[in-house]
Amino acid sequence: MSRVLSTLVVEDVPLASDKLVSLLQAHPDLRVDATAASVAQADALLRSRRFDLLLLDIGLPDGSGMALAGQWPTLAAHTIFITAHAQHALQAYALGAADYLLKPVDPDRLAMAVARARRLIDPSPPAPTGERLAVRQGQRTDYLQADQIDYIDMAGHYACVHVGGQVHLLRESIGQLAEQMASAGLVRVHRSVVVNPHRIQALHERRNGDAMLQLSDGARVPVSRTYRAALAQALAAR
């Protein structure tokens, strides 16, 4: 059984802090042991005890959460940044951050970030790679390699797995598939879309931080601002 991760939440807006703590209650392998509303409070807590995981806002009343993470390089790799601003994502990943989420926090996206941090903190035993999808075709089951998949989107209650012009249907949620295929490099870019980064040819900006991806097969899929940081990380790792 995985050990429970001692967690520090750093957020200066009380309602946002309470909401984040509430979302984290859905993760029994994680325990929020303290909260802080400033760089000074967080620094004092980090000096007084050991935390496994840090959820950290960037814009704090007395300084930058980014600067705070830089002062704790070991913990920086176990930090999930949570902010309203997408422009700090590259700096966060340069520090070695586990993930970078945009407000308002999506529960599924938070679950992916926590899972990623867990793998960094406790890398063994290894998690299943999820590199293949089993798809029933009548009496036959096909096993799709992750690198064959162009993208996955939703149609009603079914996930549509697009592979070289063919579409395979699965009765699974997009959240389950995103988590399963994350270790194989596929990335969630929208509440209803998962993409293979190697199929991306262009990104077209839209309003309010949203965008449209053009894929190598000609398909166009949406990107929401909530997932822009995850997409940036995936493209940097290609």
Secondary structure, 3 states (H helix, E strand, C coil): CCCCEEEEEECCCHHHHHHHHHHHCCCCCEEEEEEECCHHHHHHHHHHCCCCEEEECCEECCEEHHHHHHHCHHHHCCEEEEECCHHHHHHHHHCCCCEEEECCCCHHHHHHHHHHHHHHHCCCCCCCCCCEEEEEECCEEEEEEHHHCCEEEEECCEEEEEECCEEEEECCCHHHHHHHHHCCCCEEEECCEEECHHHEEEEEECHHHCEEEEECCCCEEEECHHHHHHHHHHHHCC
